[in-house]
Amino acid sequence: MAIEINGRMNSPVPLKTIPKAGVDGEQKAAVTPTKKDDSVALTNATQEIKKALGSSSASPVDIVKVNSIKKALADGSYKVDAEKVAKKLIQLEKLMPQENST
């Protein structure tokens, strides 16, 4: 079925098919190896980070502390120091860029 657009007829475009190998292997499709030209280059900073993380035997996360906090949260014994949290929020606020409200 053709679609008519502005008085022109679109005819179906024939697709090129690759013959499949028969049971007896009469016809075999030609397989050509592809050459890969893609490459990846890491920046110096990325290489330094990778090197630092790879050579470090210590994990950046203290698993023992994380597990103790999880346990305290689960049993309800974890207490939040509101004053310490407030001081840290003020420190963070001072680091943020100031907006001009005019």
N, C-alpha and C positions, 0 to 999 in steps of 0.2 A: 504494500500500500504506500503510495507516495503522498507527501504533504505539499500542498500548493501554497507558496508564499510569494506574494507580489507577482503573480503570473508565471513564476518559474516552478519547475518540477524538480524536487529533490529525489534523486534515484539512490537506492541503497548502494553503499560502497562495499565492494567485495572484500572479504577478509582473507588474508593469506593464512592458510593452516599448515601446520607441520604434520606430515603423515606419521601415524603411530606405527610402532613395530608390530608386525604380524605375529602370529603364534609361532611360526617357523623362523621368525627373524628376517622375513623377506625385505622389509623396508625398515630402515632405522633412521631416526632423526639425527641430524648432525648437531653435535654438541661442541660449541667452541668455548674454551676457557676465557673468562673475562679477566681483564687486567685491572687491578685495583690501584687507583691513584690517590685515594684518600689518605690523609695523614693528620695527626694531631700533634700540636706542639704546646707544651706547658710553659707558663710564664715562670720567671725566676722565683717570684713569690710563692707560686703554687708548688714548685719543686722544693723550696725551703720548708714549707708547711708539711709536705709529704715526708720529707726527710726527718723532720722533727717528730712527727707522729709515729713514723716507722721505727725510729731508733729509741723512742721512749718506752721504757718498760712499765712506767706508771701510767695508769689510766687517768684521763682528765676528770673523771667522775669518781668520787669517793663512794664506792658501792656500800661499804659498811655504814656510812652516815645515811645514805639514801634508804637502806633497809631499816635502820633504827627510826628514821622519821616516818616511814610507812607504817611501822608497827605502832608508833605513838599515835598516829592519826587513826589507825584502826581501833585501838582500844580507848581512844578519847583522852589520852594523857598529854597530848601535844598542846603546849601553851604558846600563844602568840604574844610577843612583847610589842605592844602597841606603840610605845615611845620609840623603840628602835626602828620600827617600820616607818613612823612619821619622820624621823631624822633622815632616813635613807631616801624617802620621797622628796624631802626638801633639797637634799643634795642633788638628786636627779633633776629636779625642777630648775636648779641653778645652772645646770649644764645645758639645758634646752635653750635654743635661740629665742630671744624676746620678740614678741609681735608688737608692732606699733599700732595702737588703737587710737585713731584720730577721727 
